[in-house]
């Protein structure tokens, strides 16, 4: 199954830092989470969206889990 069918990307902007969450749609649980600086958030969110569209769900988690 494609990762974008299994996970939802949520980006929350804050005053001094932002939050990026990857949520498991079936379980409603956070699978991956990062606090990022505002200048990093856009680049990281774009990379996550690209991988969500291209990778299957297991490949996606394996790839991004190492950056958590």
N, C-alpha and C positions, 0 to 999 in steps of 0.2 A: 504494500500500500504506500502511496506517495505520502511524504511527510506532511504536506499541507492539508491532507485529509485527516491526519492523526493529531496534529498540533496546531495551536493558535499562537500567533505572536502578538504580545501586548507591550507597547512602549508607553511609559509614563514619564512625562517631562517634569522636572523639579527645578527649584531655584539654584541649587549648587551642584546637584547631580541628578541623573536620570536613572530609571529602572527599565530593564528589558527582561521580560518573562516569556518563556515558552511553556504553554499550558497544554497538558494532555486533554484533548476534547472529551474522550470517553470517561475519564475518571475525574475531570475537573481539578486535577492536582498540578502544581507547578513542577515541570520536569527539569527546567534549567532557569537560572536567574543570575543577572549581573547588575551591579551598580556601575554606571559609566559616567564619565565626564561629558558635558553637552557636546563638545567637539567630536567625541568618539561615537556617539549614539547613532547618528545618521548612517555612517559608514557600516557600522556593525549591523544595524537593522536591515540595510540593503543586502548585505552578505547573507544574513539569516533568511530573508525572503527568497533569495535566489536558491539557496540550498533546500529550503522547504519545497520549492517547486520542482527541483531536479532530482533529489535523493529520495530513497525509500525511508520509511520511518526509523528502521534500525541503523542504517548508515548515517542518518542525520544526527541521532543521539550519540553514536560513537564518535563522530567527528567533533561535535560541539561540546561534548562532556569534558574533553581534555582542556578546554579553555575556561571552565567554571572555577 
